[in-house]
């Protein structure tokens, strides 16, 4: 699909019918969701710095401005906008160039600001570049591809660090970590899957190895945990579902047990890392489809639209994400709300 057609389809979508489908009665209509996304993008555009970055309120827990900039860029892409065209094309290109400048030349790590847990930022930046690689013009294409290849090599090297049986195949905060967790693993696996989809050299064995770790985090009673045999939560469950679904484990037993778990224990606004959960639960259950997606869409769109601020933003109130600020929360919300548009390749079923 060419770039102009992307924008024309989005315009048609925003002007579309207010009718609700049979399974969204009582939930926000498609048009209400569209308007919410448009307002959110207006907020994000106004927050971009002259450098091209979108700043994190307080760099912590492994995130920095490179990750929030990447999330913001993917938000515009998820709504049908492309670099170099339309009202946000220049902003997106400046953001991409800024992210590229944050990559360390010696090892390929994306890290704007030194701190703990850079693999979070690295996975998010790598995912963004894999998603945008086919949309940038010739002036950026070679640079994006070269940067992406270096980033993938670092992810593969980090996976290959010797780890114990319960941690093998996954990733943690540092590229040198000898343990793993589902949260960091989710971003690396999304990045590898997206890169493989566009023809990058990602060994199938690396994907399979990561899937084996994700399956270790599955609970027999439904849901996924942070580590194997750790506590299950809605946020972690969404992460596990999405990881398995995009890696070809469609409707696997562990996936469906987890999807049933989320129907019975849906994400709540006061849950820890709510906006992180919004992204993973929504995109994961969209991949599952059917009744699981219908119920999840109603629930999460209602939650999000009721919490959107007058300026189009969202802002985390829970202590686990409060330090991240509105750009992070707004980007994660847009990525969740726009999943049905299927403009981002990683969203496509």
Phi, psi and omega in degrees: 000129183280170189293317181298320180296323175306311185290322179295320178295321178296318179299318178295322179296317182291335180266006188288183183294152176272001183297141176263146177288171185298335185258008179242018177299129180090345177261167178304142178286166177302321182292323176296320176296316179302314181294323178298317179295316180300317179295320180295319179294324175299320177296312182299317181300323182287344184264355182291138179280157177305332179292340186107351183274155165249118189276142169281142181302312182211099182307122182193167176052035174088355179257146172215191186297333178295324179286317180292325176296318179295319178296320179296315179300315179295332177296315177296319179297319182298333179268007175101001179274151182229152180299139174084359181222154174072188188294336183245006184299316180293317179300319180295316179298318179296323177294318179298315180299322180293319178298316179302324181288346181271359181278132179286132184289335186284322184231356178085006181285135172273119180198103179287323184226126181299140180178187181279146172072043183293346182292336172301303180301317183299315180297318181293316179296318180295318176301313180302314182295323178294325180285327186268348188306321182273003184249345183277157180278180187299331182292340181245339191302310182296321181293319178297315181297316180297316179296319181297318180298318178296319181296319180295318179301320179295318179299317180294320178295320180294324178294327185279354176300132181304131182222159176294167185305318183284352182244352183298135177100344184253193182223160174225202191296322183251153176296338181263003184299141177255020171225179185217160168215159186291328184295306178295320180302322181304313182293320180294320182291320175300317181297314180296318181296316179296320180293318178297324181298332181259013173095009177289157183281087177241110182300137177302328181296328179293319177295314181297321179297317179293320178298324179296323177292315179303317180296330175295336181273359180280136176271144178295335181266009180105149179089170179233152182244166182295315172235162172306133179066022176262180181292141179270142175215166180297317181299312180294326180294317176300321179298312180298317180300311183296318179303313182290320183296315184284349179260016174091002179272052187292125179058030173298156181307316180296323179296313185289325173298319180291321178297319176296321177302316182292329176294324181276334181227069186292159178302135179243156185297329181269009175291148175298140181053051184302311185290328172299315179294323177304314181296305187290320181294320182291308183293321178297313181288333172298320178294323178294317176078191177059213183299324181299319178287319181304311182293318182294318179302310180303314185293310187283323177296322177297315178301312185291313183294331178287343183252359181290136182280166183297334179272005178095357185265169164238152178219130182290134176257331181293144184300332182293335182235358186301329182284349185281329176088178189286334180294316176300307185296321180291318179297314180297324179292316179297317179300326177285313184293331185270007187300324183288342175296326179061033176282323176286129182306323183295340180278339190290136182282000000 
